[in-house]
């Protein structure tokens, strides 16, 4: 991934994670791709001087007030627009 722009790197990692699901890859392969995305998130939070724990907790407060919807991958709390 050396020499790629930040946006291109994130898109590639998300694509690799999606591929794990669409191609039925193993749980270990899915975990590796999730770890890659987590590393990118930590790197961005450091570079942007963002308190990731604080941002996460604020977002969780919002999410926990939303109704849960059962989906293929479990419970979803995405805010759906009507």
C-alpha positions as CSV (number, residue, x, y, z in Angstrom):
1,X,0.0,0.0,0.0
2,X,3.0,2.3,-0.1
3,X,2.5,5.3,-2.3
4,X,-1.3,5.2,-2.3
5,X,-3.4,8.1,-1.1
6,X,-5.3,7.8,2.1
7,X,-8.7,7.6,0.5
8,X,-7.6,4.9,-1.9
9,X,-6.1,2.9,1.0
10,X,-9.3,3.0,3.0
11,X,-11.4,2.1,0.0
12,X,-9.1,-0.8,-0.7
13,X,-9.3,-2.1,2.8
14,X,-13.1,-1.8,2.9
15,X,-13.2,-3.7,-0.5
16,X,-11.1,-6.5,1.0
17,X,-13.4,-6.8,3.9
18,X,-16.5,-6.9,1.6
19,X,-14.8,-9.5,-0.5
20,X,-14.4,-11.7,2.6
21,X,-18.2,-11.8,2.9
22,X,-19.1,-12.0,-0.8
23,X,-16.5,-14.8,-1.4
24,X,-17.3,-16.7,1.8
25,X,-13.8,-16.4,3.2
26,X,-12.9,-17.7,6.7
27,X,-13.5,-16.0,10.0
28,X,-9.7,-15.5,10.3
29,X,-9.5,-13.7,7.0
30,X,-12.4,-11.4,8.0
31,X,-10.7,-10.7,11.3
32,X,-7.5,-9.7,9.5
33,X,-9.3,-7.3,7.3
34,X,-11.1,-5.8,10.3
35,X,-7.8,-5.4,12.0
36,X,-6.4,-3.5,9.0
37,X,-9.3,-1.1,9.1
38,X,-8.9,-0.6,12.8
39,X,-5.2,0.2,12.3
40,X,-6.2,2.9,9.8
41,X,-8.8,4.3,12.2
42,X,-6.2,4.5,15.0
43,X,-3.7,6.2,12.7
44,X,-6.2,8.8,11.5
45,X,-7.3,9.6,15.0
46,X,-3.7,10.2,16.1
47,X,-2.9,12.3,13.0
48,X,-6.1,14.3,13.5
49,X,-5.6,14.6,17.2
50,X,-9.0,13.1,17.9
51,X,-9.9,11.6,21.2
52,X,-11.3,8.4,19.7
53,X,-12.6,7.0,23.0
54,X,-14.5,10.2,23.7
55,X,-15.9,10.3,20.1
56,X,-16.9,6.6,20.4
57,X,-18.7,7.1,23.7
58,X,-20.6,10.1,22.4
59,X,-21.7,8.1,19.3
60,X,-22.7,5.1,21.5
61,X,-25.0,7.4,23.5
62,X,-26.8,8.3,20.3
63,X,-26.9,4.8,18.9
64,X,-28.2,3.3,22.1
65,X,-31.3,5.5,21.8
66,X,-32.2,4.1,18.3
67,X,-34.5,1.2,17.7
68,X,-32.7,-2.0,16.9
69,X,-33.4,-3.8,13.6
70,X,-32.5,-7.4,13.0
71,X,-30.4,-7.9,9.9
72,X,-28.4,-10.7,8.2
73,X,-25.3,-9.9,10.3
74,X,-27.1,-9.3,13.6
75,X,-28.7,-6.3,15.3
76,X,-28.3,-3.0,13.4
77,X,-28.8,0.4,14.9
78,X,-28.2,2.4,11.8
79,X,-30.3,5.6,11.5
80,X,-32.6,4.9,8.6
81,X,-34.1,7.8,6.8
82,X,-37.7,7.4,5.7
